[in-house]
Amino acid sequence: MSHPIIERHLERKAVRPLYVFYGDEEFLMERALARLEEGLKDQWGEAPIKIMREAQEIGVAEFLAESRVASLWGPGQLLVLHRLELNAAALQAINDYLDHPAPRAWVVLLAEGVKARDLAKHPVWSRLSRGEAAVGFYRLKEGELFQWLTQEARSLGKTLTLAAAQRLVEIVGDNLAELSQELEKLALYAGEEKSLTPSLVNQLTTHSRTYNIFALVEALGEAGAHKRLIALGQLLDLGEHPAKILVMLARQLRILLRLKEDAASAGNQSGGRNLPSWNQRRYAQQAARFSESALRAHLFLLHHLDLQLKTSAGSPRLWLEWALLKMGPG
């Protein structure tokens, strides 16, 4: 399954000449795009010619004009435009195209980050919505996420228990691309075993990047540096670039600082509300190990380290180890 609208159109052989995919869940957009491409294969299994462009490189009107220059052979062409900004000019170009769509061509415009409420009153958007050509992809809520994981496991021939799904999200987070990747590895690791359990999740996902950045932050809350250096080593062994580790570590510490600041502000819990419940619990446990002053000091040190990594000829790993030795609870 990709998206109910796309599945319905493929089933009824009523694929629209143009779609606008919008919302904040790009993984699901790409999944639906792949499903659409698969569904457009002709009776001999040949897929349409795929043309992919970026909106920064070409205007919408010019891109849509490319659909009219099609190959005489094959099932047609699938034109995909990424990073579309839905301004007045783009919507007018879409409207003009819908009046006279190109034959043997299907267009998918990816408007990542666009929200329907910002365009709801625009007549072109209304036209797209009525024709089921505006397809939304949203971040999954907690219950939806567990259901999605269960369906993904079923497609892999496995049964994922609710406890295992909860544990997987707790360790990996709510990034669907990372969850899908970890679930596939988990299914392979399980072998002939049909049921994916929390025990199996614990055995495999401790080798993920997401798990190890959490482990690194948790190790900062302990007095000794041994676990911090082990967690750093595991991230580097997984192929994570030192600069990316620095960015991830700083992000985690900023979240902890925000939670501490919110807790200190009477009636203000906005930072906590912006985190899924499975992350709230884990972050709250980590935040309790640090004072606000310690977190600010750590972030200042990471800022200094960022400059060193960009300007120094020294080993990035040694610089990271030096910083971790200076950081800790407090």
Secondary structure in CASP SS format (residue, H / E / C, confidence):
PFRMAT SS
TARGET T0000
AUTHOR 0000-0000-0000
METHOD secondary structure of the structure
MODEL  1
M C 1.00
S C 1.00
H C 1.00
P H 1.00
I H 1.00
I H 1.00
E H 1.00
R H 1.00
H H 1.00
L H 1.00
E H 1.00
R C 1.00
K C 1.00
A C 1.00
V C 1.00
R C 1.00
P C 1.00
L E 1.00
Y E 1.00
V E 1.00
F E 1.00
Y E 1.00
G E 1.00
D C 1.00
E C 1.00
E H 1.00
F H 1.00
L H 1.00
M H 1.00
E H 1.00
R H 1.00
A H 1.00
L H 1.00
A H 1.00
R H 1.00
L H 1.00
E H 1.00
E H 1.00
G H 1.00
L C 1.00
K C 1.00
D C 1.00
Q C 1.00
W C 1.00
G C 1.00
E C 1.00
A C 1.00
P C 1.00
I E 1.00
K E 1.00
I E 1.00
M E 1.00
R E 1.00
E E 1.00
A C 1.00
Q C 1.00
E C 1.00
I C 1.00
G C 1.00
V H 1.00
A H 1.00
E H 1.00
F H 1.00
L H 1.00
A H 1.00
E H 1.00
S C 1.00
R C 1.00
V C 1.00
A C 1.00
S C 1.00
L C 1.00
W C 1.00
G C 1.00
P C 1.00
G C 1.00
Q E 1.00
L E 1.00
L E 1.00
V E 1.00
L E 1.00
H E 1.00
R C 1.00
L C 1.00
E C 1.00
L C 1.00
N C 1.00
A H 1.00
A H 1.00
A H 1.00
L H 1.00
Q H 1.00
A H 1.00
I H 1.00
N H 1.00
D H 1.00
Y H 1.00
L H 1.00
D H 1.00
H C 1.00
P C 1.00
A C 1.00
P C 1.00
R C 1.00
A E 1.00
W E 1.00
V E 1.00
V E 1.00
L E 1.00
L E 1.00
A E 1.00
E E 1.00
G C 1.00
V C 1.00
K C 1.00
A H 1.00
R H 1.00
D H 1.00
L C 1.00
A C 1.00
K C 1.00
H C 1.00
P H 1.00
V H 1.00
W H 1.00
S H 1.00
R H 1.00
L H 1.00
S H 1.00
R H 1.00
G C 1.00
E C 1.00
A C 1.00
A E 1.00
V E 1.00
G E 1.00
F E 1.00
Y C 1.00
R C 1.00
L C 1.00
K C 1.00
E H 1.00
G H 1.00
E H 1.00
L H 1.00
F H 1.00
Q H 1.00
W H 1.00
L H 1.00
T H 1.00
Q H 1.00
E H 1.00
A H 1.00
R H 1.00
S H 1.00
L C 1.00
G C 1.00
K C 1.00
T E 1.00
L E 1.00
T C 1.00
L H 1.00
A H 1.00
A H 1.00
A H 1.00
Q H 1.00
R H 1.00
L H 1.00
V H 1.00
E H 1.00
I H 1.00
V H 1.00
G C 1.00
D C 1.00
N C 1.00
L H 1.00
A H 1.00
E H 1.00
L H 1.00
S H 1.00
Q H 1.00
E H 1.00
L H 1.00
E H 1.00
K H 1.00
L H 1.00
A H 1.00
L H 1.00
Y H 1.00
A H 1.00
G C 1.00
E C 1.00
E C 1.00
K C 1.00
S E 1.00
L E 1.00
T C 1.00
P H 1.00
S H 1.00
L H 1.00
V H 1.00
N H 1.00
Q H 1.00
L H 1.00
T H 1.00
T C 1.00
H C 1.00
S C 1.00
R H 1.00
T H 1.00
Y H 1.00
N H 1.00
I H 1.00
F H 1.00
A H 1.00
L H 1.00
V H 1.00
E H 1.00
A H 1.00
L H 1.00
G C 1.00
E C 1.00
A C 1.00
G C 1.00
A C 1.00
H H 1.00
K H 1.00
R H 1.00
L H 1.00
I H 1.00
A H 1.00
L H 1.00
G H 1.00
Q H 1.00
L H 1.00
L H 1.00
D H 1.00
L C 1.00
G C 1.00
E C 1.00
H C 1.00
P H 1.00
A H 1.00
K H 1.00
I H 1.00
L H 1.00
V H 1.00
M H 1.00
L H 1.00
A H 1.00
R H 1.00
Q H 1.00
L H 1.00
R H 1.00
I H 1.00
L H 1.00
L H 1.00
R H 1.00
L H 1.00
K H 1.00
E H 1.00
D H 1.00
A H 1.00
A H 1.00
S C 1.00
A C 1.00
G C 1.00
N C 1.00
Q C 1.00
S H 1.00
G H 1.00
G H 1.00
R H 1.00
N C 1.00
L C 1.00
P C 1.00
S H 1.00
W H 1.00
N H 1.00
Q H 1.00
R H 1.00
R H 1.00
Y H 1.00
A H 1.00
Q H 1.00
Q H 1.00
A H 1.00
A C 1.00
R C 1.00
F C 1.00
S C 1.00
E H 1.00
S H 1.00
A H 1.00
L H 1.00
R H 1.00
A H 1.00
H H 1.00
L H 1.00
F H 1.00
L H 1.00
L H 1.00
H H 1.00
H H 1.00
L H 1.00
D H 1.00
L H 1.00
Q H 1.00
L H 1.00
K H 1.00
T H 1.00
S C 1.00
A C 1.00
G C 1.00
S C 1.00
P H 1.00
R H 1.00
L H 1.00
W H 1.00
L H 1.00
E H 1.00
W H 1.00
A H 1.00
L H 1.00
L H 1.00
K H 1.00
M C 1.00
G C 1.00
P C 1.00
G C 1.00
END
